[in-house]
Amino acid sequence: MPFDDDERERLLEEEHPGPQILESALANTALSEVVSQPALTVSPSTTLAETIRLMQLERRACVLILDNGRLVGIFTGRDILMKIAGHPLDLTHTPVSTAMTPDPMTLPADANVAFALNKMVLEGFRHIPLVDDAGNPTAVVSMRNLIEYLGEIYSRELLTMPSDPNQARFRSREGA
């Protein structure tokens, strides 16, 4: 049974989401739906060696620094490269508070993906702590989380499509 034009368009829309679907997903998806792990946390007095070991063990690129449950800083892989590598520090005795980024910008867990993506691009952040209504950290959204989420919106075929599918070498199925 052949499809009518409306049915064909609906099927194509489902297979290859268009700008409206992307805009809707960006504007209507809360960050809490994109992040799957709770925040990794340490206290300000935790040593750099312990903190880095924890990051390696948990395969995380950042930890939140909490002092009596209050967010006081964030420590990331970028901090390791920019503040620790090449400096004569005793990692086993130096507290993470000396290398953390203090008072990081936060977002509510119900903020939308578009807002977070915009903030991260404009401010140059790779990680933003998410907080609940009381200001307690609940998770961290990363640029990687957002990219993976956006990738899920599109099918694998669309992501691997050549930039110009009308190029002569792609018109023929021979050799494919």
N, CA, C and O atoms as a DFTB+ gen file, in Angstrom:
704 C
 N C O
     1  1       0.835      -1.177       0.000
     2  2       0.000       0.000       0.000
     3  2       0.885       1.246       0.000
     4  3       1.669       1.427       0.932
     5  1       0.788       2.103      -1.001
     6  2       1.630       3.295      -1.067
     7  2       1.208       4.321      -0.013
     8  3       0.045       4.393       0.385
     9  1       2.200       5.117       0.426
    10  2       1.943       6.169       1.412
    11  2       1.493       7.433       0.699
    12  3       1.974       7.746      -0.390
    13  1       0.569       8.155       1.316
    14  2       0.237       9.458       0.759
    15  2       1.312      10.453       1.211
    16  3       2.150      10.115       2.047
    17  1       1.297      11.656       0.675
    18  2       2.348      12.637       0.957
    19  2       2.428      12.988       2.438
    20  3       3.524      13.153       2.973
    21  1       1.292      13.104       3.100
    22  2       1.294      13.452       4.526
    23  2       1.927      12.345       5.361
    24  3       2.704      12.619       6.276
    25  1       1.597      11.105       5.050
    26  2       2.156       9.972       5.779
    27  2       3.660       9.874       5.531
    28  3       4.418       9.620       6.467
    29  1       4.101      10.068       4.305
    30  2       5.520      10.018       3.960
    31  2       6.277      11.112       4.736
    32  3       7.351      10.851       5.278
    33  1       5.729      12.312       4.789
    34  2       6.378      13.412       5.507
    35  2       6.455      13.127       7.008
    36  3       7.464      13.425       7.648
    37  1       5.394      12.552       7.567
    38  2       5.399      12.209       8.988
    39  2       6.481      11.170       9.290
    40  3       7.188      11.278      10.292
    41  1       6.605      10.175       8.430
    42  2       7.621       9.140       8.635
    43  2       9.037       9.719       8.524
    44  3       9.917       9.370       9.312
    45  1       9.249      10.593       7.556
    46  2      10.560      11.226       7.415
    47  2      10.876      12.103       8.623
    48  3      12.019      12.141       9.078
    49  1       9.888      12.795       9.137
    50  2      10.066      13.657      10.307
    51  2      10.477      12.830      11.520
    52  3      11.330      13.256      12.299
    53  1       9.877      11.652      11.689
    54  2      10.230      10.781      12.805
    55  2      11.651      10.255      12.656
    56  3      12.384      10.151      13.639
    57  1      12.041       9.923      11.428
    58  2      13.356       9.345      11.196
    59  2      14.460      10.389      11.266
    60  3      15.543      10.107      11.779
    61  1      14.204      11.584      10.761
    62  2      15.195      12.652      10.729
    63  2      14.592      13.920      11.315
    64  3      13.991      14.708      10.584
    65  1      14.737      14.130      12.602
    66  2      14.109      15.285      13.228
    67  2      14.577      16.588      12.612
    68  3      15.753      16.740      12.280
    69  1      13.681      17.501      12.464
    70  2      14.005      18.785      11.877
    71  2      14.244      19.837      12.941
    72  3      14.279      19.535      14.133
    73  1      14.409      21.075      12.499
    74  2      14.701      22.167      13.434
    75  2      13.667      22.329      14.541
    76  3      14.025      22.670      15.669
    77  1      12.382      22.090      14.239
    78  2      11.371      22.264      15.273
    79  2      11.560      21.256      16.403
    80  3      11.405      21.599      17.575
    81  1      11.889      20.032      16.060
    82  2      12.087      19.002      17.087
    83  2      13.313      19.341      17.924
    84  3      13.295      19.198      19.146
    85  1      14.373      19.789      17.270
    86  2      15.584      20.158      17.996
    87  2      15.308      21.344      18.920
    88  3      15.686      21.316      20.092
    89  1      14.660      22.368      18.409
    90  2      14.336      23.537      19.231
    91  2      13.465      23.144      20.414
    92  3      13.682      23.612      21.532
    93  1      12.497      22.301      20.176
    94  2      11.617      21.853      21.244
    95  2      12.400      21.076      22.301
    96  3      12.206      21.283      23.499
    97  1      13.279      20.185      21.859
    98  2      14.071      19.395      22.798
    99  2      14.995      20.296      23.619
   100  3      15.139      20.095      24.825
   101  1      15.610      21.270      22.990
   102  2      16.508      22.177      23.701
   103  2      15.758      23.022      24.723
   104  3      16.239      23.239      25.835
   105  1      14.593      23.491      24.345
   106  2      13.837      24.398      25.206
   107  2      13.019      23.681      26.275
   108  3      12.749      24.253      27.331
   109  1      12.625      22.445      26.017
   110  2      11.692      21.767      26.924
   111  2      12.290      20.628      27.734
   112  3      11.579      19.985      28.505
   113  1      13.561      20.368      27.577
   114  2      14.187      19.288      28.334
   115  2      14.961      19.877      29.507
   116  3      15.834      20.725      29.324
   117  1      14.636      19.423      30.703
   118  2      15.327      19.873      31.911
   119  2      16.679      19.180      32.021
   120  3      16.838      18.036      31.594
   121  1      17.639      19.874      32.590
   122  2      18.972      19.297      32.764
   123  2      18.939      18.024      33.592
   124  3      19.761      17.130      33.388
   125  1      18.003      17.933      34.521
   126  2      17.892      16.729      35.349
   127  2      17.596      15.492      34.500
   128  3      17.883      14.371      34.922
   129  1      17.024      15.685      33.305
   130  2      16.737      14.566      32.407
   131  2      17.965      14.148      31.602
   132  3      17.994      13.056      31.035
   133  1      18.966      15.002      31.550
   134  2      20.162      14.762      30.743
   135  2      21.284      14.146      31.575
   136  3      22.089      13.374      31.055
   137  1      21.339      14.481      32.857
   138  2      22.399      14.016      33.746
   139  2      21.973      12.718      34.397
   140  3      20.841      12.593      34.864
   141  1      22.880      11.748      34.428
   142  2      22.506      10.441      34.967
   143  2      23.205      10.085      36.275
   144  3      22.789       9.144      36.950
   145  1      24.254      10.811      36.649
   146  2      24.987      10.467      37.863
   147  2      24.882      11.575      38.896
   148  3      24.813      12.752      38.540
   149  1      24.869      11.210      40.175
   150  2      24.908      12.247      41.204
   151  2      26.298      12.888      41.221
   152  3      27.259      12.333      40.689
   153  1      26.381      14.034      41.825
   154  2      27.654      14.743      41.900
   155  2      28.650      13.976      42.768
   156  3      28.281      13.364      43.770
   157  1      29.900      14.021      42.367
   158  2      31.000      13.475      43.151
   159  2      31.481      14.624      44.036
   160  3      31.741      15.714      43.528
   161  1      31.603      14.407      45.338
   162  2      31.944      15.504      46.244
   163  2      33.086      15.141      47.180
   164  3      33.299      13.976      47.515
   165  1      33.816      16.174      47.593
   166  2      34.855      16.052      48.614
   167  2      34.804      17.312      49.479
   168  3      34.136      18.285      49.129
   169  1      35.508      17.287      50.601
   170  2      35.581      18.470      51.473
   171  2      36.787      19.313      51.048
   172  3      37.671      18.813      50.353
   173  1      36.832      20.573      51.452
   174  2      37.958      21.442      51.083
   175  2      39.307      20.933      51.588
   176  3      40.342      21.232      50.994
   177  1      39.302      20.170      52.678
   178  2      40.564      19.684      53.246
   179  2      41.069      18.394      52.602
   180  3      42.178      17.951      52.900
   181  1      40.273      17.790      51.729
   182  2      40.710      16.575      51.043
   183  2      41.958      16.910      50.228
   184  3      42.009      17.944      49.562
   185  1      42.950      16.047      50.283
   186  2      44.194      16.351      49.565
   187  2      43.999      16.230      48.055
   188  3      43.084      15.563      47.573
   189  1      44.876      16.887      47.342
   190  2      44.838      16.796      45.879
   191  2      45.036      15.356      45.434
   192  3      44.379      14.896      44.500
   193  1      45.942      14.644      46.098
   194  2      46.183      13.239      45.727
   195  2      44.916      12.407      45.893
   196  3      44.579      11.621      45.008
   197  1      44.211      12.565      47.003
   198  2      42.970      11.818      47.245
   199  2      41.896      12.210      46.218
   200  3      41.186      11.356      45.687
   201  1      41.795      13.491      45.957
   202  2      40.779      13.985      45.024
   203  2      41.023      13.449      43.619
   204  3      40.095      12.977      42.962
   205  1      42.253      13.521      43.163
   206  2      42.588      13.034      41.822
   207  2      42.384      11.524      41.731
   208  3      41.891      11.018      40.724
   209  1      42.764      10.813      42.783
   210  2      42.560       9.354      42.818
   211  2      41.065       9.022      42.725
   212  3      40.679       8.096      42.012
   213  1      40.230       9.773      43.441
   214  2      38.782       9.578      43.394
   215  2      38.239       9.861      41.990
   216  3      37.394       9.122      41.485
   217  1      38.725      10.926      41.372
   218  2      38.291      11.254      40.007
   219  2      38.661      10.125      39.042
   220  3      37.865       9.756      38.179
   221  1      39.859       9.583      39.190
   222  2      40.293       8.471      38.337
   223  2      39.443       7.233      38.585
   224  3      38.987       6.587      37.641
   225  1      39.232       6.905      39.852
   226  2      38.459       5.722      40.215
   227  2      37.034       5.798      39.684
   228  3      36.509       4.812      39.168
   229  1      36.411       6.955      39.806
   230  2      35.030       7.145      39.369
   231  2      34.912       7.549      37.905
   232  3      33.810       7.681      37.372
   233  1      36.062       7.744      37.261
   234  2      36.107       8.150      35.847
   235  2      35.285       9.426      35.634
   236  3      34.405       9.483      34.775
   237  1      35.595      10.435      36.431
   238  2      34.906      11.719      36.377
   239  2      35.908      12.822      36.076
   240  3      37.080      12.729      36.441
   241  1      35.444      13.845      35.421
   242  2      36.298      14.970      35.058
   243  2      36.206      16.110      36.066
   244  3      36.921      17.106      35.948
   245  1      35.323      15.965      37.064
   246  2      35.239      17.024      38.071
   247  2      34.645      16.499      39.367
   248  3      33.967      15.472      39.404
   249  1      34.927      17.246      40.428
   250  2      34.317      17.000      41.733
   251  2      33.842      18.341      42.278
   252  3      34.402      19.392      41.967
   253  1      32.803      18.280      43.092
   254  2      32.325      19.471      43.773
   255  2      32.927      19.490      45.170
   256  3      33.062      18.452      45.818
   257  1      33.285      20.683      45.622
   258  2      33.868      20.838      46.940
   259  2      32.773      21.383      47.866
   260  3      32.258      22.482      47.661
   261  1      32.431      20.587      48.888
   262  2      31.379      20.965      49.832
   263  2      31.969      21.200      51.210
   264  3      32.772      20.406      51.699
   265  1      31.564      22.294      51.828
   266  2      31.946      22.594      53.199
   267  2      30.667      22.642      54.024
   268  3      29.858      23.558      53.878
   269  1      30.489      21.648      54.892
   270  2      29.254      21.506      55.678
   271  2      28.016      21.503      54.789
   272  3      27.010      22.135      55.113
   273  1      28.092      20.795      53.680
   274  2      26.965      20.653      52.760
   275  2      26.776      21.810      51.797
   276  3      25.919      21.746      50.915
   277  1      27.560      22.865      51.952
   278  2      27.448      24.044      51.093
   279  2      28.497      23.989      49.991
   280  3      29.667      23.717      50.261
   281  1      28.092      24.244      48.762
   282  2      29.012      24.239      47.625
   283  2      29.953      25.433      47.724
   284  3      29.517      26.585      47.734
   285  1      31.259      25.141      47.797
   286  2      32.251      26.221      47.884
   287  2      33.196      26.250      46.694
   288  3      33.918      27.226      46.494
   289  1      33.193      25.169      45.895
   290  2      34.103      25.145      44.753
   291  2      33.879      23.951      43.851
   292  3      33.100      23.046      44.149
   293  1      34.593      23.984      42.736
   294  2      34.594      22.875      41.783
   295  2      36.051      22.634      41.385
   296  3      36.828      23.576      41.231
   297  1      36.401      21.388      41.225
   298  2      37.759      21.008      40.828
   299  2      37.634      20.122      39.601
   300  3      36.949      19.099      39.633
   301  1      38.292      20.513      38.524
   302  2      38.146      19.817      37.251
   303  2      39.494      19.391      36.676
   304  3      40.555      19.766      37.175
   305  1      39.418      18.611      35.632
   306  2      40.622      18.232      34.908
   307  2      41.378      19.443      34.400
   308  3      42.607      19.428      34.329
   309  1      40.657      20.481      34.050
   310  2      41.304      21.720      33.602
   311  2      42.118      22.332      34.740
   312  3      43.201      22.868      34.504
   313  1      41.608      22.259      35.976
   314  2      42.375      22.759      37.125
   315  2      43.665      21.966      37.304
   316  3      44.702      22.530      37.650
   317  1      43.599      20.673      37.072
   318  2      44.809      19.841      37.179
   319  2      45.854      20.333      36.180
   320  3      47.024      20.496      36.525
   321  1      45.426      20.567      34.944
   322  2      46.371      21.015      33.912
   323  2      46.894      22.430      34.158
   324  3      48.086      22.692      33.995
   325  1      46.011      23.327      34.545
   326  2      46.396      24.738      34.637
   327  2      46.993      25.137      35.993
   328  3      47.781      26.080      36.055
   329  1      46.638      24.444      37.071
   330  2      47.079      24.868      38.397
   331  2      48.029      23.900      39.090
   332  3      48.703      24.274      40.050
   333  1      48.088      22.657      38.611
   334  2      48.893      21.658      39.308
   335  2      50.064      21.167      38.458
   336  3      51.208      21.166      38.913
   337  1      49.777      20.751      37.226
   338  2      50.824      20.192      36.368
   339  2      51.959      21.202      36.194
   340  3      51.727      22.365      35.864
   341  1      53.155      20.752      36.414
   342  2      54.331      21.599      36.235
   343  2      54.659      22.484      37.423
   344  3      55.628      23.242      37.380
   345  1      53.870      22.400      38.481
   346  2      54.130      23.196      39.678
   347  2      54.659      22.277      40.785
   348  3      54.209      21.139      40.914
   349  1      55.589      22.759      41.562
   350  2      56.155      21.919      42.629
   351  2      55.231      21.830      43.843
   352  3      55.441      22.511      44.847
   353  1      54.219      20.990      43.740
   354  2      53.263      20.805      44.827
   355  2      53.392      19.401      45.411
   356  3      53.662      18.441      44.689
   357  1      53.201      19.295      46.693
   358  2      53.132      17.994      47.346
   359  2      51.656      17.598      47.372
   360  3      50.901      18.031      48.243
   361  1      51.261      16.777      46.414
   362  2      49.852      16.410      46.261
   363  2      49.290      15.686      47.469
   364  3      48.086      15.736      47.717
   365  1      50.146      15.015      48.221
   366  2      49.663      14.248      49.370
   367  2      49.387      15.118      50.593
   368  3      48.759      14.659      51.547
   369  1      49.849      16.367      50.576
   370  2      49.616      17.243      51.717
   371  2      48.880      18.535      51.359
   372  3      48.488      19.286      52.252
   373  1      48.690      18.801      50.076
   374  2      48.042      20.037      49.643
   375  2      46.544      19.811      49.518
   376  3      46.112      18.899      48.814
   377  1      45.745      20.634      50.197
   378  2      44.284      20.462      50.112
   379  2      43.750      20.910      48.752
   380  3      44.307      21.800      48.108
   381  1      42.666      20.277      48.335
   382  2      42.046      20.596      47.052
   383  2      41.586      22.044      47.015
   384  3      41.488      22.630      45.937
   385  1      41.306      22.623      48.154
   386  2      40.830      24.018      48.196
   387  2      41.838      24.992      47.607
   388  3      41.457      26.085      47.188
   389  1      43.129      24.621      47.563
   390  2      44.139      25.524      47.005
   391  2      44.101      25.563      45.478
   392  3      44.613      26.504      44.872
   393  1      43.502      24.555      44.855
   394  2      43.490      24.489      43.389
   395  2      42.085      24.510      42.794
   396  3      41.933      24.530      41.573
   397  1      41.061      24.506      43.637
   398  2      39.692      24.500      43.126
   399  2      39.332      25.872      42.552
   400  3      39.998      26.873      42.816
   401  1      38.271      25.886      41.769
   402  2      37.680      27.144      41.326
   403  2      36.599      27.475      42.346
   404  3      35.618      26.741      42.467
   405  1      36.767      28.581      43.086
   406  2      35.792      28.884      44.139
   407  2      34.480      29.431      43.586
   408  3      34.428      30.004      42.497
   409  1      33.429      29.237      44.365
   410  2      32.094      29.774      44.065
   411  2      31.679      29.602      42.600
   412  3      31.455      30.590      41.901
   413  1      31.577      28.371      42.142
   414  2      31.208      28.165      40.728
   415  2      29.776      28.601      40.448
   416  3      28.913      28.572      41.326
   417  1      29.552      29.002      39.218
   418  2      28.200      29.319      38.796
   419  2      27.387      28.027      38.836
   420  3      27.905      26.965      38.494
   421  1      26.145      28.101      39.242
   422  2      25.280      26.927      39.305
   423  2      24.020      27.187      38.496
   424  3      23.705      28.322      38.138
   425  1      23.320      26.114      38.223
   426  2      22.016      26.193      37.565
   427  2      21.040      25.316      38.323
   428  3      21.433      24.310      38.914
   429  1      19.767      25.692      38.310
   430  2      18.771      24.793      38.907
   431  2      18.632      23.545      38.037
   432  3      18.792      23.610      36.818
   433  1      18.338      22.426      38.662
   434  2      18.216      21.166      37.931
   435  2      17.098      21.195      36.901
   436  3      17.098      20.394      35.966
   437  1      16.135      22.116      37.061
   438  2      15.044      22.194      36.091
   439  2      15.304      23.219      34.980
   440  3      14.421      23.471      34.159
   441  1      16.502      23.813      34.943
   442  2      16.857      24.708      33.828
   443  2      16.873      23.890      32.546
   444  3      17.111      22.683      32.582
   445  1      16.623      24.536      31.416
   446  2      16.557      23.769      30.172
   447  2      17.928      23.629      29.509
   448  3      18.860      24.378      29.802
   449  1      18.022      22.665      28.621
   450  2      19.264      22.346      27.934
   451  2      19.779      23.555      27.150
   452  3      20.982      23.820      27.151
   453  1      18.900      24.280      26.491
   454  2      19.317      25.430      25.685
   455  2      20.021      26.474      26.546
   456  3      21.051      27.014      26.142
   457  1      19.480      26.762      27.721
   458  2      20.083      27.762      28.602
   459  2      21.474      27.314      29.041
   460  3      22.417      28.106      29.015
   461  1      21.608      26.048      29.446
   462  2      22.904      25.530      29.894
   463  2      23.921      25.543      28.761
   464  3      25.072      25.935      28.955
   465  1      23.500      25.120      27.599
   466  2      24.398      25.089      26.454
   467  2      24.884      26.501      26.126
   468  3      26.067      26.708      25.857
   469  1      23.983      27.453      26.150
   470  2      24.340      28.842      25.883
   471  2      25.344      29.344      26.921
   472  3      26.353      29.954      26.566
   473  1      25.069      29.089      28.197
   474  2      25.968      29.514      29.279
   475  2      27.355      28.905      29.110
   476  3      28.369      29.590      29.243
   477  1      27.383      27.608      28.816
   478  2      28.663      26.917      28.705
   479  2      29.482      27.457      27.543
   480  3      30.691      27.651      27.673
   481  1      28.846      27.698      26.430
   482  2      29.567      28.215      25.262
   483  2      30.052      29.640      25.520
   484  3      31.216      29.952      25.266
   485  1      29.177      30.502      26.018
   486  2      29.541      31.906      26.237
   487  2      30.587      32.081      27.334
   488  3      31.487      32.913      27.212
   489  1      30.469      31.303      28.398
   490  2      31.370      31.459      29.544
   491  2      32.600      30.548      29.480
   492  3      33.536      30.717      30.262
   493  1      32.602      29.595      28.563
   494  2      33.741      28.687      28.437
   495  2      33.776      27.595      29.491
   496  3      34.843      27.064      29.800
   497  1      32.607      27.251      30.053
   498  2      32.536      26.193      31.058
   499  2      32.399      24.833      30.387
   500  3      31.786      24.711      29.326
   501  1      32.972      23.819      31.013
   502  2      32.758      22.447      30.571
   503  2      31.856      21.705      31.546
   504  3      31.294      20.662      31.210
   505  1      31.720      22.239      32.744
   506  2      30.907      21.622      33.796
   507  2      30.186      22.712      34.569
   508  3      30.761      23.758      34.870
   509  1      28.910      22.456      34.891
   510  2      28.140      23.373      35.728
   511  2      27.398      22.545      36.777
   512  3      26.644      21.633      36.439
   513  1      27.619      22.871      38.053
   514  2      26.879      22.168      39.109
   515  2      25.385      22.498      39.041
   516  3      24.996      23.635      38.774
   517  1      24.568      21.488      39.286
   518  2      23.119      21.667      39.369
   519  2      22.725      21.652      40.833
   520  3      23.254      20.868      41.621
   521  1      21.794      22.523      41.191
   522  2      21.372      22.620      42.586
   523  2      19.851      22.477      42.685
   524  3      19.121      22.766      41.738
   525  1      19.395      22.022      43.855
   526  2      17.952      21.919      44.103
   527  2      17.418      23.269      44.578
   528  3      18.152      24.257      44.601
   529  1      16.159      23.309      44.950
   530  2      15.527      24.571      45.371
   531  2      16.186      25.186      46.599
   532  3      16.135      26.401      46.788
   533  1      16.800      24.360      47.428
   534  2      17.469      24.854      48.632
   535  2      18.917      25.248      48.367
   536  3      19.615      25.692      49.279
   537  1      19.372      25.092      47.134
   538  2      20.747      25.444      46.793
   539  2      21.751      24.338      47.033
   540  3      22.958      24.564      46.950
   541  1      21.264      23.138      47.330
   542  2      22.151      22.001      47.559
   543  2      22.521      21.355      46.234
   544  3      21.646      21.118      45.401
   545  1      23.802      21.065      46.022
   546  2      24.210      20.448      44.763
   547  2      23.654      19.033      44.624
   548  3      23.677      18.242      45.567
   549  1      23.156      18.734      43.426
   550  2      22.569      17.412      43.173
   551  2      23.314      16.650      42.081
   552  3      23.345      15.419      42.087
   553  1      23.908      17.378      41.152
   554  2      24.591      16.748      40.017
   555  2      25.459      17.798      39.339
   556  3      25.491      18.962      39.739
   557  1      26.153      17.360      38.315
   558  2      26.937      18.259      37.480
   559  2      26.580      17.950      36.041
   560  3      26.602      16.790      35.630
   561  1      26.250      18.976      35.269
   562  2      26.017      18.774      33.848
   563  2      27.315      19.128      33.126
   564  3      27.949      20.141      33.424
   565  1      27.695      18.291      32.186
   566  2      28.922      18.533      31.433
   567  2      28.582      18.788      29.972
   568  3      27.503      18.438      29.494
   569  1      29.511      19.394      29.292
   570  2      29.335      19.606      27.860
   571  2      29.144      18.249      27.179
   572  3      28.377      18.130      26.223
   573  1      29.832      17.248      27.665
   574  2      29.692      15.901      27.095
   575  2      28.254      15.389      27.246
   576  3      27.702      14.806      26.313
   577  1      27.643      15.609      28.430
   578  2      26.248      15.207      28.630
   579  2      25.350      15.836      27.577
   580  3      24.490      15.169      27.001
   581  1      25.555      17.118      27.331
   582  2      24.708      17.844      26.388
   583  2      24.920      17.370      24.958
   584  3      23.960      17.233      24.200
   585  1      26.156      17.122      24.589
   586  2      26.441      16.638      23.237
   587  2      25.859      15.247      23.038
   588  3      25.284      14.964      21.987
   589  1      25.999      14.376      24.034
   590  2      25.414      13.036      23.927
   591  2      23.896      13.119      23.809
   592  3      23.289      12.375      23.039
   593  1      23.290      14.012      24.562
   594  2      21.839      14.185      24.489
   595  2      21.427      14.638      23.093
   596  3      20.490      14.090      22.513
   597  1      22.113      15.625      22.559
   598  2      21.779      16.114      21.220
   599  2      21.987      15.025      20.168
   600  3      21.220      14.917      19.211
   601  1      23.024      14.228      20.356
   602  2      23.272      13.126      19.434
   603  2      22.154      12.107      19.428
   604  3      21.858      11.507      18.395
   605  1      21.529      11.908      20.583
   606  2      20.418      10.953      20.670
   607  2      19.189      11.441      19.913
   608  3      18.347      10.639      19.509
   609  1      19.086      12.739      19.724
   610  2      17.935      13.288      19.019
   611  2      17.980      12.883      17.540
   612  3      16.944      12.630      16.924
   613  1      19.151      12.827      17.001
   614  2      19.308      12.503      15.591
   615  2      19.698      11.041      15.402
   616  3      20.374      10.450      16.243
   617  1      19.272      10.489      14.316
   618  2      19.638       9.101      14.038
   619  2      21.098       9.024      13.618
   620  3      21.684      10.020      13.196
   621  1      21.675       7.845      13.736
   622  2      23.071       7.629      13.340
   623  2      23.266       7.986      11.857
   624  3      24.298       8.543      11.483
   625  1      22.296       7.671      11.038
   626  2      22.405       7.959       9.608
   627  2      22.567       9.447       9.353
   628  3      23.374       9.854       8.517
   629  1      21.804      10.255      10.068
   630  2      21.877      11.694       9.874
   631  2      23.221      12.233      10.338
   632  3      23.788      13.118       9.696
   633  1      23.734      11.715      11.438
   634  2      25.011      12.184      11.960
   635  2      26.176      11.838      11.045
   636  3      27.170      12.562      11.012
   637  1      26.068      10.747      10.304
   638  2      27.171      10.327       9.441
   639  2      26.957      10.735       7.989
   640  3      27.745      10.360       7.120
   641  1      25.924      11.482       7.722
   642  2      25.638      11.926       6.361
   643  2      26.738      12.875       5.894
   644  3      27.171      13.735       6.660
   645  1      27.196      12.734       4.648
   646  2      28.212      13.650       4.138
   647  2      27.669      15.073       4.111
   648  3      26.459      15.282       4.027
   649  1      28.572      16.053       4.184
   650  2      28.133      17.439       4.237
   651  2      27.354      17.842       2.992
   652  3      26.475      18.700       3.073
   653  1      27.659      17.237       1.834
   654  2      26.910      17.515       0.618
   655  2      26.506      16.189      -0.011
   656  3      27.254      15.641      -0.822
   657  1      25.335      15.661       0.348
   658  2      24.943      14.340      -0.144
   659  2      24.691      14.302      -1.642
   660  3      24.521      13.214      -2.193
   661  1      24.661      15.431      -2.319
   662  2      24.437      15.463      -3.763
   663  2      25.736      15.380      -4.555
   664  3      25.717      15.457      -5.784
   665  1      26.859      15.224      -3.870
   666  2      28.127      15.071      -4.569
   667  2      28.051      13.836      -5.455
   668  3      27.404      12.850      -5.103
   669  1      28.706      13.894      -6.594
   670  2      28.635      12.817      -7.577
   671  2      29.016      11.458      -6.984
   672  3      28.405      10.446      -7.327
   673  1      29.986      11.423      -6.127
   674  2      30.436      10.136      -5.593
   675  2      29.396       9.476      -4.692
   676  3      29.524       8.287      -4.401
   677  1      28.371      10.201      -4.239
   678  2      27.345       9.635      -3.388
   679  2      26.043       9.335      -4.131
   680  3      25.092       8.828      -3.536
   681  1      25.996       9.641      -5.413
   682  2      24.754       9.401      -6.161
   683  2      24.573       7.934      -6.505
   684  3      23.443       7.462      -6.633
   685  1      25.651       7.221      -6.654
   686  2      25.584       5.819      -7.038
   687  2      25.761       4.933      -5.811
   688  3      26.562       5.241      -4.928
   689  1      25.020       3.841      -5.755
   690  2      25.145       2.888      -4.653
   691  2      26.272       1.902      -4.929
   692  3      26.606       1.096      -4.061
   693  1      26.859       1.947      -6.108
   694  2      27.938       1.007      -6.418
   695  2      29.110       1.248      -5.488
   696  3      29.466       2.391      -5.201
   697  1      29.698       0.178      -5.026
   698  2      30.862       0.278      -4.167
   699  2      30.521       0.598      -2.718
   700  3      31.408       0.715      -1.872
   701  1      29.241       0.736      -2.444
   702  2      28.850       1.073      -1.068
   703  2      28.788      -0.159      -0.213
   704  3      28.476      -0.072       0.974
